[in-house]
């Protein structure tokens, strides 16, 4: 075995993992399919382990491939970043950025501003993954993600972009029929909707200006894994919800729902840009990070 690692084969393997396809990797790398296949086979022979299970319709990592993929992805990213830094500053960023964003936030807030980014950087393309689930950025090969939460300790690099207030709300019809709660503990006697991807989905924690705390386990007829799915039932007066401003801000302004428990707040979340550790990063990732940071800085000033 050569004393030097087979960097080329590792990089090609990382690209196949990223794109989930030998054909897509060969096209992006401008290599023949045979060259890509031989590089992966060479790596498998060198390591003495199969890296992929391949069928006519599916390509899946083996356990050995899964363990190698994270390190290979970092190697590829470091190599791309090193080349990007060495290029002249006049060379535009290029290539694919995989970005994971919560579903409704991505549709309502992020997608509309990406048109400006794509016009500014015509050689950069974006794979926008929309899901409210907590995506494994490293394991699933994402370059960056946006998360709306009070972030726990993590190995990810996090950059706080702006606050995102939450409101406990109900429709006027609901309040007329069932009464208006004036203390968080009253919610235990009310019909409340649940959002499964909260850090504590079964318990709502409140604090008031005096520092008093209250925790309640709300219950009701509807439980969802996407906050906007609560809106029809909420506006129809069927229950109480606790939702972020980007979902309920417009209906609060229109009067379709009202903020209740105004003297109490749940822990304030924030929009964070998160990225896998390590660096330097490819220029395409850096310019998108700066673009998003600039956009949310403008939102803070409004």
N, C-alpha and C positions, 0 to 999 in steps of 0.2 A: 504493500500500500504506500502511495506517495505520502510524504510527510506533510504536504500542504493539503488542506481540505479541498474538495471539488466545489469551489465557489460557484462556478457556472451552473452545475447541476442543482445545487441548493437553491440558487436564484430562480432557475426555471421551475423547480418543484414548487417554490413559494408562489410563483405566478399562476401555476395550474390550480393551486389551492385557492388563491384569491378569486380567480374567475370561474372556478368549479368546472373547468373544461380544458382538455388538451387542445382542442381546435381554437378556442378563444385565446388561449395563451400563445399559440403559434402565430395567430394573427396579430396580437398586440406586440409580440417580440420580433415580428417580421422574420420568423424562422419557419422552416417546414415542419409539418406535423411529425415526420419521421425523426427530425432532430430533437424535438421536444420529447417524444416518446423514448428515444435512445438515452437522453440525458437522465430521465427519471429511472429507466432500467439500470443505467450505470450506477446511479446513486443507490438503488435497491441492492445491487450486487455488492457494492462496496460496503454497505452497512449490514448485509446479510439478513434483510427483512423486507417484506412487502410493504409498500407505503399506501397503495390504493387497492381497493376491491373494485374491479371494473366489470360492468355488464354493458349490453348494447344501449341501455337507457339511463344508467345511473353510475355515478362516480362517487365513491365514499372512501374516506380516510380509514385506514386500519388504526389500531392502537398505536403502533410505532409511528405511523404517519402523523397522527394527531399530536404526539409528543414532540415530533420534529418540526411541525408546521409553525409554531410560535417563534422558535429560534430562527428558522429559515426566513420567515416574514420580516423579522427584525434585521437580519442580514441584508435582505433585499432593500428594505427601507433605508438602512444606513448607507448602502451603496448608491442608491438613487439620490439620497440627500447629499452625499459627498460630491457626486457629479454635478448636482444642481448648484452647490456652493462654488464649484470650480468654474462654472459657466459664466460668461459675461453677464452683467446685470441687465443688459439689454435683451437677453433671451427671455421670452415669455414663459411662464410656468405652463406645463403641459401634462396630460395624462388623466387618469381616473382617480376621483376621490370618493370613497364609500362613507356616507354620512348617515347615522342612525338618529331618528328624531321621533318623539311621541306623536301618535297619529293625528289628533285634532290640532295640536300646536304646529305640526308640520304642514298640514293643509291650510290652516288659516293664517299663520304668521310667517313660516319659513319659505314655503313654495312661492308666494308672491314676490319675495325679494330676490329669489335666485335668478330671475330673468335679468336683473341688472348685473349680477355677478357673471353670468354666462356671456353677456354682451361684452363685458370688460375683459374677460379671459376666454377668448374663443377656442383656445387649445386645451382647455380644461373641461372635462366632463364629470358629471356627478351621478352617482348611484344613490338615490335618496330612499332609505329604508324607513317605512312608517310603521311603528308599533309602540303600544303603551307598555309592553313587557320590558323588563330590565335586560337589555341586550348585552351579551358578552363581547365587548369590542375586540379583545385580543383573540379569543377563541374563534370568532366568526369573521375575523379579517377586516374590521372596520378601521378607517383612519381616524374618525372622530365621531362624537355624538353630542346631542344636546339633552340634558336631563333637568327636570324641574322638580327640585326636592331640597331638603336639608341633607346634604350628602354625608353618608357615613364615611369612616376612614376607608381609604381605598388605595390601591397601588396605581390607580390612574392619575394622570395629571389633570387637574381641574382648574378652570378659569371662570370666576363668577362674572356674569354679563349684566344681570339686572335682577331686581326683586320681582316676585310674582305673588301678589296678595291673593288670599282665598277669602271667600264669603260664604257664610251660612245663609241660605235663601229659601223663600217659599213664595208661592203665588198668592195674590190677594184672596182668591177663592178658597184656598186652603186655610188661610188665617181666619177668614170669616167663619168657616165651618168648624174648625178645631181650636181656635184661639192662638194667641201669640206667645211662644215661650219667652220668658224673661231671664232664665238662668239655664246654663247648659244641662243641668240635671233634669230639667223638664223634658228634654228631648227623649228620655226613656219612655215617656208616655205618648210620644208622637210617632207618626209614620215617617221614617227616614230612609233615604236611598243610600246604597253602599257602592263604593268604587273599589274594586279588588286590588288595584296596584298602589294604593297608599301604603306608606311604610308600616302603619298600624291600621289596616282596613276595618277592623272590627271595633276599634276604640277611637273616639274623637277626643283630643286633649285641648283644653282651653285655658287661657290665662287672662286676667283682667289687669287694669292699670295699677291696682293695689298689690299685685303680685299673687293674688289668690289663684289657685289652680282647681280645675274640675275635669274629670274624665267620665265619659258616658259611653255605653255600648248601645248605639242606636239600632233599631230594627225596622223593617218595612217590607214592602212587596217586591222591590226591584233591586237587583244587584248586577252591576255591569263591569266590564273591563275596558270601557271607553267612556270618559266622562260626558261627552256630547250625547251619548245614547240616552242619558237621563232627561234631556231637555223636554221632549214631548210630554212625558208624565209629570215633570216638574211644573211646566206652564199650565197643564190641565188641572193643577191643584190637587194632585194625588199624594204629595209628600214633600219632605224637606230634603235639601241637598247641600253639601259643602263642596264648592267647586272653585277653580282658579279664575282669575279675572278674564283670561283670554276666551273662556267659554261663556261666562255669565255677564261679562261687562256690558254688552249691548242690551240684554234683556233687563238688566237693572236700570239702565238709562231710559229704556222705553216704558218702564213701569210694569212689565209683564211679570216680574218677580220683585220681591222686596228683601232687603238685607235685614236679618233679625239678629238678636244677641249682639248689638252694636258695641256694647261695652266689653265684649269678650272676643278673643282672637285665638285661632289655632296657630301653631308655630309657622312663622313666615318662611315660605320657600323662596327659591331663586332659580333663575335660568343659569345653568352651568354648561360651558363647553368642556367636554372631557376627551382626553386622548390617551392612547397607550403610552407608557413611559419610554424613555430613550430619546435619542436625537443625535444630530440634527435631523429635521424632518424635510421631506421633499417640498420644493417650493410651492407646488399645487396645494398642499395641505396648509402651508403657512399663509398663503394669500386668502384662502377661504376662511381661516381662523380670524385673520385681521378684518376681513370684510364683515363677518358676523359680529365681531366685537364692536366695530364701528357702527353697524346698524342698531344694535341694542343700546349703544351709548346715546344715539340720537333719540331713541324711545324714552330713555330716562329723563331727557331734558324737556319732553313735551308736558 
